Amino acid sequence: MDERKWIERILAGDTQSFSCLVAKYEKMAYTIALRILENREEAEEAVQDAFVKMYRALSDFHFDSKFSTWFYRIVYRTALTALRQQRMFVSYEEAGPVDLSNDEVESATALLEREDRKEMIARTLKKLPADEALLLTLYYLEECSVEEICQITELSASNVKVKLFRGRKRFYEVLQDKMKLETADLL
């Protein structure tokens, strides 16, 4: 069933259609929130808040853009608001990304044998600044266009392109460094 029919049914009071919409978008919504907040619990809460906001604003959605773009903008804004609130209560040092544990750092051979490509990408994205990881995720994993990313993040097209370029470059550097360390561990 397409999104338009789901939305029409939701507006008519069908909760099952809302469940279908949630199931379709919850994983990417969580990914966006996690990239911004860098904390699982905070990301889960932000996604729940975003779904509530989406439900309340659903009657205002008129299919001027893709539904996913409209909803991901809600998730993005909700996560940014949560991040601002989080920073009011947490010092800068405590808000930094969590380092990988020793158990997570493995040799390159074992890593390639045991982990699939998606997991390798996810780990590398965690090492990038949150904004670059988010843009790379939207562009490459969610296959959003630059225009859609602009709508979600409210950044200019040139800013998105520059951040994507920097993100790709940093992604490559982080991956290269990770492989060098793992190769050195083998020797």
matplotlib code that plots the C-alpha trace (Angstrom):
import matplotlib.pyplot as plt

x = [0.0, 1.3, 1.9, -1.0, -3.5, -1.9, -2.1, -5.7, -6.5, -4.6, -6.5, -9.7, -8.6, -7.0, -4.2, -3.0, -2.0, 0.0, 1.8, 2.7, 4.1, 6.1, 7.5, 8.6, 10.4, 11.5, 14.9, 16.1, 14.6, 16.6, 19.7, 19.3, 18.6, 21.6, 24.0, 23.0, 22.6, 25.3, 23.3, 20.9, 18.4, 18.3, 17.9, 15.0, 13.2, 13.8, 12.3, 9.3, 8.8, 9.2, 6.5, 4.1, 4.9, 4.4, 1.1, -0.2, 1.0, -0.1, -3.2, -0.8, 1.2, 0.0, 2.4, 4.4, 7.5, 8.2, 6.7, 10.1, 11.7, 9.0, 9.2, 13.0, 13.0, 10.8, 13.2, 16.2, 14.7, 13.5, 17.0, 18.7, 16.3, 17.1, 20.9, 20.5, 18.7, 21.3, 24.1, 22.5, 23.0, 26.2, 29.7, 31.5, 33.9, 31.0, 29.1, 31.9, 31.6, 32.3, 35.6, 35.4, 36.2, 39.2, 36.8, 35.5, 38.9, 39.9, 42.4, 41.7, 41.4, 39.0, 37.0, 36.6, 35.7, 33.1, 31.6, 29.6, 30.2, 27.3, 28.7, 32.1, 30.5, 28.4, 31.6, 33.4, 30.5, 30.6, 34.1, 33.0, 31.5, 27.8, 26.8, 29.0, 27.9, 24.3, 24.7, 26.6, 23.9, 21.1, 22.9, 24.4, 22.3, 18.9, 19.6, 18.2, 19.0, 20.9, 17.7, 15.9, 18.8, 18.5, 14.8, 15.5, 18.5, 17.6, 21.2, 22.0, 22.8, 26.4, 26.8, 25.4, 27.8, 30.8, 29.9, 29.4, 32.8, 34.5, 32.6, 33.7, 37.3, 37.2, 35.4, 38.2, 40.9, 39.2, 38.8, 42.5, 43.7, 41.6, 43.0, 46.6, 46.1, 44.6, 47.3, 50.0, 48.3, 48.7, 52.4]
y = [0.0, 3.5, 6.2, 8.4, 5.6, 5.0, 8.7, 8.9, 5.9, 7.3, 10.6, 8.5, 6.9, 3.6, 2.9, -0.2, 2.1, 4.3, 1.1, 0.3, 3.9, 3.6, 0.2, 1.6, 4.6, 3.8, 2.3, 5.3, 7.8, 6.1, 6.2, 10.0, 10.6, 8.4, 10.2, 13.5, 12.5, 9.7, 8.0, 5.1, 6.0, 9.7, 8.7, 6.3, 9.0, 11.6, 9.2, 8.6, 12.3, 12.7, 10.1, 11.9, 15.2, 13.6, 12.1, 15.5, 17.3, 14.6, 16.6, 19.4, 17.2, 17.8, 15.7, 18.7, 16.7, 13.0, 11.9, 10.5, 13.9, 15.6, 13.1, 13.0, 16.8, 16.3, 13.7, 15.9, 18.9, 16.9, 15.4, 18.8, 20.1, 17.2, 17.8, 21.4, 20.4, 17.7, 20.2, 22.4, 19.7, 17.9, 19.3, 19.3, 16.5, 14.2, 14.8, 13.5, 10.3, 7.0, 5.2, 1.7, -1.0, -3.3, -6.1, -4.2, -3.6, -6.7, -7.7, -6.8, -10.5, -11.4, -8.2, -9.0, -12.6, -11.9, -8.6, -7.7, -4.6, -2.7, -3.1, -1.8, 1.2, 1.9, 1.7, 4.1, 6.5, 6.5, 8.0, 10.9, 14.2, 13.7, 16.1, 14.5, 11.0, 12.1, 13.5, 10.4, 8.2, 10.1, 10.3, 6.8, 4.6, 6.2, 7.4, 10.9, 13.5, 16.6, 18.5, 16.2, 16.5, 20.3, 20.0, 17.7, 19.7, 23.2, 23.5, 25.1, 22.8, 24.0, 23.5, 19.9, 19.2, 20.6, 18.6, 15.4, 16.0, 16.5, 13.5, 11.2, 12.3, 11.9, 8.5, 7.3, 8.6, 7.0, 3.7, 3.8, 4.5, 1.7, -0.7, 0.4, -0.2, -3.6, -4.5, -3.4, -5.6, -8.6, -8.0]
z = [0.0, -0.8, 1.8, 0.6, 1.4, 4.7, 5.6, 4.5, 6.7, 9.6, 9.4, 9.4, 12.7, 11.5, 14.0, 12.0, 9.1, 11.5, 12.7, 9.1, 8.6, 11.8, 10.8, 7.4, 8.8, 12.3, 11.4, 9.4, 11.9, 14.6, 12.5, 12.0, 15.6, 16.7, 14.4, 16.0, 19.6, 19.8, 22.6, 22.0, 24.7, 23.7, 20.1, 20.9, 22.8, 20.0, 17.5, 19.7, 20.0, 16.2, 15.5, 17.9, 16.2, 12.8, 13.9, 15.2, 12.0, 9.5, 8.4, 7.4, 5.0, 1.4, -0.6, -1.8, -1.2, -0.5, 2.8, 3.9, 3.4, 5.4, 8.2, 8.4, 8.7, 11.8, 13.2, 12.4, 14.2, 17.1, 17.6, 17.3, 20.0, 22.2, 21.6, 22.6, 25.8, 26.5, 26.2, 28.8, 31.4, 30.2, 30.0, 26.7, 27.7, 28.7, 25.5, 23.2, 21.2, 23.0, 22.2, 20.9, 23.5, 23.1, 22.3, 19.3, 17.8, 15.9, 13.3, 9.7, 8.7, 11.5, 10.8, 7.2, 7.9, 10.7, 10.0, 6.9, 4.9, 6.5, 10.0, 8.8, 7.3, 10.5, 12.6, 10.4, 10.3, 14.1, 14.0, 11.8, 13.0, 13.5, 10.7, 8.1, 9.2, 8.9, 5.4, 4.2, 5.7, 4.0, 0.7, 0.3, 2.6, 2.3, -1.2, -0.7, -3.3, -2.4, -2.8, -0.3, 2.1, 1.9, 2.8, 5.7, 7.2, 5.9, 4.6, 1.2, -1.7, -1.8, 1.9, 1.6, -1.3, 0.6, 3.7, 1.6, -0.1, 3.3, 4.8, 2.0, 2.4, 6.1, 5.8, 3.5, 5.9, 9.0, 7.1, 6.0, 9.5, 10.9, 8.3, 9.0, 12.8, 12.2, 9.7, 12.2, 14.9, 12.6, 12.2]

ax = plt.figure().add_subplot(projection="3d")
ax.plot(x, y, z, "-o")
ax.set_aspect("equal")
plt.show()
